[in-house]
Amino acid sequence: MAVRTGFVGTGGIAQGHLSRVQANPEAELVSVCDVVEEKARAAASKYGGNPYNDFREMMEKVDLDAVYVCLPPHVHGDVEIMAAERGISLFIEKPLASDPETPEKIAKAVSKAGVVSSVGYNWRYSDATDRALEIMKDRPLGLVVGYWMGGLPGVAWWRVKAQSGGQHNEQTTHIFDMARCLGGEVKRVYASAGLQVMDDVEGLDVEDASAVNLKFHNGAPGVILSTCMLSQGYRVMVSVFSRDLALEHTQGSLRVSTPEVEKVFKSKVDPYALEDEIFIEAVSKGDPSRIRSPYEDALKTHRVTMAATRSIETGKPVDL
């Protein structure tokens, strides 16, 4: 029986998920919801399902097995909790929220209901990540260096820190998540940031530069750098170092450097497609074992980015 699936949010990130769910024979797209009624109708017309502009009405009227939550960070919370309480499995686009408290409440609701959950940390599904994990499995972590160096997204909410949580929370969260995935859990965070050169952009209160120092549980240091001042783009990657080993991971590729050899492995997997396929399969079979970023794990990444926010605000290190 096909997984009856609904969507809350039909913006840019939702479009890719909508097309893949529509094409998946194991799924049936039955409803789409957006607060802008015209967008809900347009998505329903293109992908199928009935349109709604109130997620509460959608969940009350439609029998759903799963729902995709593709919303700006500051409006997460009520959707996930209502879905969990109704026994509806959840795929949630990152980041989990723009504040530290909301995801903790969602996590409790998800755990209590026992529903399948998956968070859109798509780098986890890259075969470049698989290869990096295989290489690192018997090596001690020495150092992690991560970057998200690019331009300023056009959506208005991204530029307001109370809504996006800042660049380190909304974009660089992928790099923080990969640092955890490849390096292990983080023990301490110490961060600094500022609105350095883009203070002439109307409505922008997000820092345009940040540096977040990490200390991992094994004692290894890390640093993750972010900027949105480069309209030409520059670098999005995470590098991991051990003795005589350097790995540079860009989601779509992995560069491996040792004294003997340097190789570049190109990914052959579409991680976006794989995360959707695995989520639908998990709901269908009631077996979440193949999901690589369930909510409880994604929450650990969110705690790191929120610790960075707190450190930026206080000027002090934050222990996790």
RODO-2510 file (C-alpha; in nm, 4 decimals, decimal comma):
residues 320
     n   res          X          Y          Z
     1     m     0,0000     0,0000     0,0000
     2     a     0,1392     0,3394    -0,1018
     3     v     0,2516     0,5830     0,1692
     4     r    -0,0057     0,8615     0,1825
     5     t     0,2062     1,1751     0,1901
     6     g     0,1357     1,5445     0,2483
     7     f     0,3504     1,8570     0,2324
     8     v     0,3560     2,1685     0,4478
     9     g     0,5436     2,4366     0,2554
    10     t     0,5837     2,4414    -0,1224
    11     g     0,8874     2,6703    -0,1683
    12     g     1,2185     2,6041    -0,3391
    13     i     1,3442     2,3151    -0,1270
    14     a     0,9993     2,1516    -0,1300
    15     q     0,9882     2,1393    -0,5098
    16     g     1,2620     1,8782    -0,5336
    17     h     1,0977     1,6613    -0,2703
    18     l     0,7576     1,7000    -0,4371
    19     s     0,8876     1,5802    -0,7724
    20     r     1,0619     1,2785    -0,6201
    21     v     0,7644     1,1788    -0,4058
    22     q     0,5378     1,2136    -0,7094
    23     a     0,7673     0,9780    -0,9052
    24     n     0,8012     0,7206    -0,6255
    25     p     0,5662     0,4239    -0,6837
    26     e     0,5714     0,3523    -0,3088
    27     a     0,4224     0,6957    -0,2300
    28     e     0,0937     0,8712    -0,3009
    29     l     0,0940     1,2505    -0,2804
    30     v    -0,2470     1,3294    -0,1347
    31     s    -0,2212     1,6896    -0,0102
    32     v    -0,0094     2,0046    -0,0183
    33     c    -0,0315     2,3054     0,2110
    34     d     0,1032     2,6585     0,1900
    35     v    -0,0060     2,9741     0,3714
    36     v    -0,0141     3,1389     0,0277
    37     e    -0,3181     2,9732    -0,1248
    38     e    -0,2050     3,0333    -0,4841
    39     k     0,1195     2,8450    -0,4178
    40     a    -0,0677     2,5495    -0,2699
    41     r    -0,2975     2,5363    -0,5724
    42     a    -0,0043     2,5609    -0,8135
    43     a     0,1805     2,2758    -0,6402
    44     a    -0,1320     2,0589    -0,6343
    45     s    -0,1894     2,1248    -1,0026
    46     k     0,1690     2,0300    -1,0893
    47     y     0,2299     1,7363    -0,8559
    48     g    -0,1130     1,6152    -0,7450
    49     g    -0,3057     1,6071    -0,4195
    50     n    -0,5536     1,8510    -0,2729
    51     p    -0,4436     2,2055    -0,1804
    52     y    -0,4788     2,3606     0,1665
    53     n    -0,3605     2,6834     0,3253
    54     d    -0,3954     2,5658     0,6870
    55     f    -0,1939     2,2653     0,8005
    56     r    -0,4347     2,1959     1,0869
    57     e    -0,7257     2,1614     0,8459
    58     m    -0,5158     1,9393     0,6201
    59     m    -0,4205     1,7019     0,9015
    60     e    -0,7740     1,6876     1,0357
    61     k    -0,9331     1,6162     0,6971
    62     v    -0,6703     1,3987     0,5273
    63     d    -0,5561     1,0530     0,6332
    64     l    -0,1772     1,0852     0,6175
    65     d     0,1016     0,8355     0,6763
    66     a     0,3787     1,0925     0,6331
    67     v     0,4271     1,4657     0,6002
    68     y     0,7155     1,6724     0,4663
    69     v     0,7796     1,9924     0,6623
    70     c     0,9583     2,2402     0,4350
    71     l     0,9303     2,5683     0,6236
    72     p     1,1536     2,8620     0,7222
    73     p     1,3284     2,7950     1,0546
    74     h     1,1211     3,0313     1,2687
    75     v     0,7863     2,8650     1,1910
    76     h     0,8800     2,5103     1,2876
    77     g     0,7149     2,3583     1,5902
    78     d     0,3362     2,3369     1,5753
    79     v     0,3357     2,1369     1,2499
    80     e     0,5769     1,8703     1,3741
    81     i     0,4120     1,8335     1,7142
    82     m     0,0615     1,8024     1,5695
    83     a     0,1795     1,5472     1,3125
    84     a     0,3604     1,3386     1,5739
    85     e     0,0603     1,3433     1,8067
    86     r    -0,1549     1,2141     1,5202
    87     g     0,0902     0,9320     1,4446
    88     i     0,2139     1,0863     1,1185
    89     s     0,5766     1,0225     1,0240
    90     l     0,7934     1,3268     0,9602
    91     f     1,0485     1,4392     0,7049
    92     i     1,1778     1,7775     0,8197
    93     e     1,3998     2,0096     0,6209
    94     k     1,6970     2,1537     0,8064
    95     p     1,7569     2,3523     1,0168
    96     l     1,5250     2,2337     1,2917
    97     a     1,4400     2,5872     1,4082
    98     s     1,5926     2,9287     1,4734
    99     d     1,5908     2,8867     1,8528
   100     p     1,7123     2,6212     2,0980
   101     e     1,3821     2,5402     2,2700
   102     t     1,1502     2,4423     1,9824
   103     p     1,3429     2,1323     1,8652
   104     e     1,3621     2,0009     2,2216
   105     k     0,9809     2,0085     2,2378
   106     i     0,9504     1,8443     1,8954
   107     a     1,1980     1,5729     1,9921
   108     k     0,9879     1,4822     2,2958
   109     a     0,6725     1,4617     2,0817
   110     v     0,8462     1,2463     1,8184
   111     s     0,9912     1,0137     2,0813
   112     k     0,6608     0,9791     2,2677
   113     a     0,4658     0,9022     1,9489
   114     g     0,7295     0,6652     1,8121
   115     v     0,6857     0,7928     1,4569
   116     v     0,9489     0,7601     1,1863
   117     s     1,1509     1,0808     1,1495
   118     s     1,4133     1,2017     0,9047
   119     v     1,5876     1,5384     0,8714
   120     g     1,7185     1,6720     0,5408
   121     y     2,0911     1,6538     0,6048
   122     n     2,1443     1,5240     0,2536
   123     w     2,5265     1,5164     0,2758
   124     r     2,4825     1,2086     0,4955
   125     y     2,3493     1,0163     0,1933
   126     s     2,6416     1,0911    -0,0384
   127     d     2,8694     0,8016    -0,1274
   128     a     3,1540     1,0503    -0,0754
   129     t     3,0505     1,0504     0,2913
   130     d     3,0424     0,6706     0,2930
   131     r     3,3977     0,6609     0,1614
   132     a     3,5204     0,9199     0,4103
   133     l     3,3688     0,7254     0,7004
   134     e     3,5330     0,4054     0,5788
   135     i     3,8739     0,5749     0,5566
   136     m     3,8409     0,7346     0,9015
   137     k     3,6960     0,4383     1,0910
   138     d     4,0307     0,3182     1,2320
   139     r     4,2069     0,6553     1,2469
   140     p     4,2090     0,9075     1,5312
   141     l     4,0673     1,2497     1,4504
   142     g     4,3346     1,5204     1,4345
   143     l     4,1599     1,8329     1,3046
   144     v     3,8391     1,9473     1,1311
   145     v     3,8149     2,2605     0,9146
   146     g     3,4856     2,3549     0,7528
   147     y     3,3646     2,6316     0,5229
   148     w     3,0428     2,7790     0,3910
   149     m     3,1677     3,0773     0,1948
   150     g     2,9171     3,2223    -0,0493
   151     g     2,6544     3,4826    -0,1185
   152     l     2,3426     3,6276     0,0380
   153     p     2,0207     3,4308    -0,0320
   154     g     1,7364     3,6374    -0,1745
   155     v     1,4548     3,5361     0,0596
   156     a     1,3702     3,8065     0,3125
   157     w     1,3429     3,5801     0,6180
   158     w     1,7017     3,4562     0,5722
   159     r     1,8345     3,8065     0,6402
   160     v     1,6605     3,8363     0,9773
   161     k     1,8473     3,6495     1,2496
   162     a     1,5363     3,5900     1,4601
   163     q     1,3857     3,4054     1,1615
   164     s     1,6823     3,2186     1,0094
   165     g     1,9039     3,1842     1,3145
   166     g     2,1928     3,3236     1,1128
   167     q     2,4074     3,1724     0,8400
   168     h     2,5836     2,9282     1,0715
   169     n     2,2415     2,7859     1,1652
   170     e     2,0610     2,7942     0,8305
   171     q     2,3331     2,7070     0,5755
   172     t     2,6500     2,6026     0,7543
   173     t     2,4476     2,3547     0,9586
   174     h     2,5363     2,1023     0,6848
   175     i     2,9047     2,1522     0,7650
   176     f     2,8475     2,1259     1,1407
   177     d     2,6557     1,8040     1,0780
   178     m     2,9375     1,6606     0,8659
   179     a     3,1897     1,7602     1,1330
   180     r     2,9895     1,5505     1,3797
   181     c     2,9398     1,2684     1,1310
   182     l     3,3106     1,2373     1,0492
   183     g     3,4681     1,3622     1,3722
   184     g     3,2342     1,2609     1,6516
   185     e     3,0523     1,4626     1,9135
   186     v     3,1449     1,8174     2,0083
   187     k     3,2358     1,9018     2,3681
   188     r     3,2864     2,2797     2,3576
   189     v     3,2003     2,5682     2,1247
   190     y     3,3584     2,9143     2,1162
   191     a     3,2454     3,1526     1,8437
   192     s     3,2758     3,5082     1,7187
   193     a     3,0883     3,6867     1,4408
   194     g     3,0042     4,0279     1,3045
   195     l     2,8243     4,2266     1,0370
   196     q     3,1467     4,3457     0,8832
   197     v     3,1006     4,4724     0,5278
   198     m     2,7329     4,4317     0,4343
   199     d     2,5746     4,6703     0,6830
   200     d     2,4360     4,8718     0,3907
   201     v     2,1979     4,5869     0,2924
   202     e     1,8457     4,6852     0,3921
   203     g     1,6876     4,4606     0,6528
   204     l     2,0021     4,2541     0,7142
   205     d     2,0909     4,1798     1,0750
   206     v     2,2563     3,8418     1,0127
   207     e     2,6327     3,8410     1,0646
   208     d     2,8154     3,8295     0,7331
   209     a     3,1183     3,6541     0,8852
   210     s     3,1583     3,3993     1,1631
   211     a     3,4281     3,1729     1,3034
   212     v     3,3256     2,8855     1,5281
   213     n     3,5904     2,6938     1,7199
   214     l     3,5036     2,3387     1,8230
   215     k     3,6575     2,0964     2,0668
   216     f     3,5644     1,7338     2,0041
   217     h     3,5293     1,4726     2,2755
   218     n     3,8586     1,3115     2,1759
   219     g     4,0293     1,6486     2,2310
   220     a     4,0744     1,7374     1,8640
   221     p     4,0178     2,0993     1,7614
   222     g     3,8019     2,2251     1,4771
   223     v     3,7065     2,5520     1,3162
   224     i     3,4094     2,6263     1,0913
   225     l     3,3999     2,9507     0,8921
   226     s     3,0985     3,1151     0,7294
   227     t     3,0428     3,4208     0,5154
   228     c     2,7637     3,5483     0,2900
   229     m     2,9635     3,8399     0,1466
   230     l     3,0780     3,6605    -0,1712
   231     s     2,8227     3,6872    -0,4502
   232     q     3,0539     3,4828    -0,6737
   233     g     3,0554     3,1962    -0,4255
   234     y     3,3822     3,0466    -0,3061
   235     r     3,4004     2,7309    -0,0953
   236     v     3,1609     2,4854     0,0683
   237     m     3,3404     2,1878     0,2185
   238     v     3,4583     2,0103     0,5293
   239     s     3,8155     1,8869     0,5646
   240     v     3,9216     1,6191     0,8109
   241     f     4,2820     1,5475     0,9038
   242     s     4,4601     1,2573     1,0673
   243     r     4,8255     1,1560     1,0577
   244     d     4,9490     1,1680     0,6968
   245     l     4,5883     1,1976     0,5785
   246     a     4,3787     1,4863     0,4511
   247     l     4,0189     1,4452     0,3342
   248     e     3,8334     1,7259     0,1540
   249     h     3,4603     1,6583     0,1302
   250     t     3,2335     1,8723    -0,0891
   251     q     2,9278     1,6434    -0,0857
   252     g     2,9726     1,5611    -0,4545
   253     s     3,3360     1,4584    -0,4236
   254     l     3,6056     1,3470    -0,1833
   255     r     3,9729     1,4350    -0,2244
   256     v     4,2057     1,1973    -0,0396
   257     s     4,5665     1,3053     0,0160
   258     t     4,8409     1,0873     0,1674
   259     p     5,2201     1,0904     0,1238
   260     e     5,1825     0,8174    -0,1382
   261     v     4,8842     0,9269    -0,3404
   262     e     4,6209     1,1901    -0,4082
   263     k     4,2853     1,0790    -0,5470
   264     v     3,9507     1,2433    -0,6102
   265     f     3,6378     1,0285    -0,5838
   266     k     3,3327     1,1667    -0,7605
   267     s     2,9962     1,0844    -0,6111
   268     k     2,7713     0,8594    -0,8176
   269     v     2,4692     0,8985    -0,5909
   270     d     2,1994     1,1669    -0,5846
   271     p     2,1796     1,2188    -0,2066
   272     y     1,8523     1,4121    -0,2298
   273     a     1,6840     1,1263    -0,4134
   274     l     1,8279     0,8669    -0,1764
   275     e     1,7113     1,0430     0,1413
   276     d     1,3553     1,0614     0,0034
   277     e     1,3591     0,7004    -0,1139
   278     i     1,4826     0,5763     0,2235
   279     f     1,2283     0,7848     0,4166
   280     i     0,9316     0,6550     0,2145
   281     e     1,0628     0,2999     0,2477
   282     a     1,1028     0,3425     0,6247
   283     v     0,7431     0,4598     0,6632
   284     s     0,6139     0,1827     0,4378
   285     k     0,7983    -0,0923     0,6241
   286     g     0,7902     0,0616     0,9692
   287     d     1,1685     0,0219     0,9792
   288     p     1,3763     0,3419     1,0164
   289     s     1,7135     0,1644     1,0368
   290     r     1,8399     0,3021     0,7030
   291     i     1,7626     0,6659     0,7898
   292     r     2,0939     0,8434     0,8463
   293     s     1,9651     1,1545     1,0213
   294     p     1,6670     1,0816     1,2467
   295     y     1,5384     1,3714     1,4533
   296     e     1,7219     1,2764     1,7719
   297     d     2,0560     1,2829     1,5871
   298     a     1,9821     1,6055     1,3991
   299     l     1,9013     1,7646     1,7341
   300     k     2,2651     1,7135     1,8363
   301     t     2,3765     1,9207     1,5371
   302     h     2,1219     2,1882     1,6250
   303     r     2,2556     2,2046     1,9791
   304     v     2,6021     2,2790     1,8382
   305     t     2,4800     2,5650     1,6181
   306     m     2,2734     2,7058     1,9036
   307     a     2,5806     2,6867     2,1284
   308     a     2,7620     2,8916     1,8643
   309     t     2,4806     3,1485     1,8743
   310     r     2,5042     3,1690     2,2514
   311     s     2,8818     3,2055     2,2378
   312     i     2,8533     3,4857     1,9797
   313     e     2,6084     3,6663     2,2058
   314     t     2,8021     3,6226     2,5299
   315     g     3,1601     3,6174     2,4078
   316     k     3,2188     3,3067     2,6171
   317     p     3,2738     2,9377     2,5383
   318     v     2,9768     2,7044     2,5740
   319     d     3,0057     2,3463     2,6970
   320     l     2,7715     2,0811     2,5618
***
